[in-house]
Amino acid sequence: MLPSWVDEEMPFSGPCAICGGDDGRHRVTDAIVERVRARESVESVAQDFRLSEGFVYRLIVEDHRSGGRGR
């Protein structure tokens, strides 16, 4: 489950078309974290997803706090 603060920059877009989960944004947030883990710059990833750098950093921190298990 995604934290409520994700709504600030990523409006809910419906269930996941791949896994059938309640919130399809988990696929996008996972992709963002994986790209930064692969050493892409936060600035580049934020621009590609049209999000603020602060939002991307927050996703990374939350992923780290969860032990890298995703949301």
N, C-alpha and C positions, 0 to 999 in steps of 0.2 A: 504494500500500500504506500502511495506517495504521501509525503507530508503536505499539509494544507498550504504552506507557503509557495509550493510549485504553481498554484493557481495565479499568483501574481504576474507571472510572465508566460505561462503556458496554459491557456484556457482548456478546460476539459473538452475532449473531442470524441468521446464515446469509448466503447469497449475495445479491447485488443483484437484485431482481426486475425492474429496469428495464434494466440493461446486461449482466447476467449475470456481473458480476465476482465475485471470490471473497468479498468482504466488503461487504455492503449498508450498513454504517455510514458509508461514504464519502459517501453522499447526505446523511445527517444532519449530518455535520461540515461539509460544503460549505454547507449551508443556514445553519448557525450562523454561519460566517464571513461569508457574504453579508449576513445580517441586521445584524451589527455594522458591516460596511462601509457599510450603508445608514443608519447612525447610530442604530440602536436601542441602548439601553443594554445593557451586558454583564449587569447585574442582571436586566433584563427577559427577555433571551434565556435566561439560565441558569435562571430560574424556569420559563419555558415548556417547556424540555427536561428539567427536573428534574435539573440538573447544578450543580456548584459554580461560582462565579464564577471561581475559580482555574483550573478546567478550561477554561472558555471563553477566558480570557486565554491559556492555553497553546496552544490551537488557533490563536488569532490570531497569536501569536509564531511558531509553526511555519509557518503559511501565509506570513507575511512573509519568513521565512528561505528558504522554497522559491521565493520570487519571485512568490507569488500563483498558483502553478500547481496548487494543491490537493495532496492527498496521493495 
